[in-house]
Amino acid sequence: MIDGNKTTVKATAFKTPSNDARFRVSINESPIHIFSFDEKLQRFTDIEAGAKAEPIPATIEKAVGEQLYHLQQSIAA
């Protein structure tokens, strides 16, 4: 639940040719958004959206980004 709303997130990890971690993310069956790690914020943030994707509300982007960070940490361990 994010902001009191049931939120379904599907995320698929991938690496860029330069070996940077990225996630393809769909929120509530939305078109794909690409999340990348932001060193300053210490979480993943939305850096690219498909042509038909609507902007993600900031609270949802932050919650998803923080969860992706924790997921990435557990994968790396």
C-alpha positions in Angstrom: 0.0 0.0 0.0 1.3 3.4 -0.9 -0.6 6.5 0.1 -3.5 4.2 1.3 -3.9 2.7 -2.2 -3.2 -0.9 -3.2 -0.2 -0.7 -5.6 1.1 -3.6 -7.7 4.7 -3.3 -8.8 6.4 -5.6 -11.3 10.2 -5.0 -11.6 12.8 -6.8 -13.7 16.5 -6.2 -13.1 18.9 -5.7 -16.0 22.4 -4.4 -16.6 23.5 -1.8 -19.1 26.5 -2.4 -21.4 28.6 -0.4 -18.8 27.3 -2.8 -16.1 25.0 -0.3 -14.4 22.0 -1.8 -12.6 18.6 -0.8 -13.9 15.0 -2.0 -13.4 12.1 -2.1 -15.8 9.2 -1.2 -13.6 5.4 -1.4 -14.2 3.1 0.1 -11.6 -0.5 -1.1 -11.6 0.0 -2.5 -15.1 1.3 0.8 -16.4 3.7 1.0 -19.4 7.3 0.4 -18.5 9.4 3.0 -16.6 13.2 2.6 -16.2 14.7 3.1 -12.8 18.4 3.8 -12.2 20.3 4.3 -9.0 20.8 8.0 -7.9 23.9 8.3 -5.8 22.8 11.6 -4.2 19.4 10.3 -3.2 20.7 6.8 -2.4 17.7 5.1 -4.1 16.5 4.2 -7.5 14.6 6.9 -9.5 12.6 7.0 -12.6 14.9 8.1 -15.5 12.9 7.0 -18.5 9.3 6.2 -19.3 7.7 4.6 -22.3 5.9 6.8 -24.8 2.5 6.0 -23.3 3.6 6.0 -19.7 2.2 8.8 -17.4 4.4 10.4 -14.8 4.7 8.6 -11.5 3.6 10.5 -8.4 6.6 11.5 -6.3 5.5 9.5 -3.3 5.1 6.3 -5.4 8.4 6.9 -7.2 10.2 7.3 -3.8 8.5 4.2 -2.3 9.3 2.0 -5.3 12.9 3.4 -5.5 13.6 2.6 -1.9 12.3 -0.9 -2.3 14.4 -1.5 -5.4 17.4 -0.3 -3.5 16.8 -2.9 -0.8 16.2 -5.6 -3.4 19.4 -4.7 -5.2 21.3 -4.9 -1.9 19.9 -8.4 -1.2 20.8 -9.5 -4.7 24.4 -8.2 -4.3 24.9 -9.9 -0.9 
